Amino acid sequence: MHSDQDIQGQGGEHGDYRDAVYERPDRALDLAWLRRYLPLQYAGCRTLELGCGSGYWTQYLAPLASRYLALDSSPAALERAKLRPGVEGVAFRTGGAEAMPDGERFDAVFAGLYFSHIPKQRRDDLLARLHGGLSGGARVIFIDNSELQCREYPLVAYDDDGNGYQQRPAGDGGLRRVLKNFPNETELRLLLGRHGVGEMAFLRREHFWLLEYRLPDWH
């Protein structure tokens, strides 16, 4: 899904384009709730999606948005995303947060299974770049895997910055190392506090967590 395509955090987990993470029966209830909740949060908004991968969430969020820009570091993933239903009005662009257009402000941001692939030492830079392209009062939502994923893919190593790594199946039948972090609520509150965010909502479901916050109106 949103991609294991880039272990350095520029994509989410859609590397094989099969959306396997969203097809597992045990995740159906969590995903049904997210598919009901998320689209309404972007209705009428100029929306940016980071790490859109093969467009699983794009197809649900874009139809209600007034403007929608979807970014991903993989050109192949973007080609798949363009085939999704409901994305006819979506602008697709290759890259991560650094590919956000200069001089344009967004009202809302979404990133699915993206934040966990951002190295801890790059989180502050990511948020600074992201917030710099948003309007005051903009809504930001991240969703990602809960630690339950470690039952299937345990963390096998840590680097000097505290980033965790999993071993995942590779397309050639072997294994590859994937950077994967599982931040807790306190960690996220401290991070956002450094960027002027005082209020946030953190919801933990069985298979996914959701972080939602708004930038100050004076931003």
Buried (B, 14 or more C-beta within 10 A) or exposed (E): BBBBBBBBBBBBBBBBBEBEBBEEEEBEEBBEBBBEBBBEBBEEBBBBBBBBBBBBBBBBBBBBBEBBBBBBBBEEBBEBBBEBEBBEEBEBBEEBBEBBEEEEBBBBBBBBBBBBBBBBEBBEEBBEBBBEBBBEEBBBBBBBBBEBBBEEBEBEEEEEEEBBBBBBEBEEEEEBEBBBBBBEBEEBBEBBEEBEBEEBEBEEBEBBBBBBBBBBEEB
